[in-house]
Amino acid sequence: NYFSIVEADQTAGWKTYTNSEYGFEIGFPESWKYSVVKSSWEGYLIENYDIKYSGVLLVFKNLELASKQRFGGIPIMVIAPDIWYMMSGPNSTIAVSAAPIGPSKIGQNNKFIFATPPRYIGFGDDLNNQQINEIYEIVKTFKAF
């Protein structure tokens, strides 16, 4: 007798944030009370630190976690395709952090590449495993349009 186990959708009932300016949406649990802070990411040419690159960084801050813990939020980098090409892959020429890895692409549309910075949850944060898993689940809901 053959049967399969179907995993329930962990994101059913979540609220959706839609950003029409950049063309994406992302889901959040009902328990998340968040704000969106627009700032910028910065990078530099690996061969010449004087040559800088930057772009939009949207940070989704859980107001409850931010007040109790050092979690800085979920950062989403908005990157022009030509800049993405220069910062991704084994022959990247732009670095955005001291980490030996580049950003992780989470989506794209016809204008932008979207990514999370290297190690965006960070070290030393006092989040528990459930909170960390929830953050990863939130990022998985990202959809560009």
N, C-alpha and C positions, 0 to 999 in steps of 0.2 A: 504494500500500500504506500503510494508516494504522496507526500505532502510537503509543503514549504512553510516556513515561518515568515510572515510579513511584518517588518518592523513598522511601528506606528510613526507617523510624521511628527518629529519632535518640535516642529515649528508651527503646527496647526494652532490657530488662534493668535499668532503674533501680529503686532502692528507693523505697518510698512512705512518707512521713510522714503519719499521720492524726491530726487533732485533733478529738476528739469533743466537747470542751467548746464550741468555736465552730463546728464543722460544716464542716470542709474537709480536703482532702488536697493534697499537693504532692510531686512526684517529684524525686529527686536521683540523680546519677550514682553508681555504685559507688565511685568514687574519692573522693567527698566524705565526709570525716569531720566531722560537724557537731554543734553544740550549739544548743539553742533557748533564747534569753534572753527572758523576759517583762518588759516595762517599759511605758512609756506614751508616747503621742504627745501633743503639746500644740498648741493653736491659740488664736486670739484673734479677737474680733469686730473687723472692720476699722474700724468707726466708733468703737469704744471699746476700746482695748487692755487696759483693766482687766477686761473680761469675758472669762474664759478658758474653754476647752473642752478636754477630754482624753478619751482612750480607750486601749484596750489596743494595744500594739505588740509583735509577736512578731518577733524578729530571729534569722534562721538564719545562724549563723556557721560558715564553713568553717575548721576549726581550723588546717589547713595554710596557707591564705592569710592568716589573721589573724596567724600567727606570723612570716610573711616579708614581708607587705605591709600597707599601711594600709587594706585593704578591711574595712569594718565589718560586712559581712553583708548578707543580703537582708531588709529590713524589710517586714513586712506589717501594715498598720493595720487594726484591727477597729473599725468605725464603726457607730453606731446610724443607722437610715435617716433620721430627722429631722435629725440632724446632717449626714449626707451631703448631704441636699438643700440645706442652708445653705452647704456648702463646695464644691459642684460647679456647673458651668455658668457662663455669662457674667455672671450677677448674683449671684455668690457673696458671702456676707457674713462668712465665716470664712476666715482664712488660717492655714496650718500651717507656712509657711516664708516667707523673703524672696523666694523665686522667684515670678515673675509668673504661674505656673501652679499649679493645684491637684494633688491626688493623682490617680493613674490607677487607675480601677476595674479589678479583675481578676476579680471574682466577687461573688455574693451568694447568700444563702439567705433563709429567712423571718424571720430575726432580725437579720442583720448585712450590711453592705456591706464588702467587703475591697478594699484599695487599696495601691499602693506610693506612698511619698511622692515629691514632685517631685525629680528628679535624684538618685535613691537610690544610683546607682553613684558619683556625685560627680565632682568635678574634682580633679586632682592625684593620683588613685589610680594606683598603678603596676601596674595590671593590663594584660595583653596582650590583643589582640583575641580570641584563642581563649577566654580566661577570661571576657571580657565577653559574648561570644556564648553561652557556657555558662550564665551567669547569666540571660540573657534566655530561654534554652530552659527553664531550671528554672521561671521565673515562668510561662511558657506552660502548664506542666503543672498549674497551680492549678485545683482543682475544689471548689466549695462544694456541700454537701449538706444 
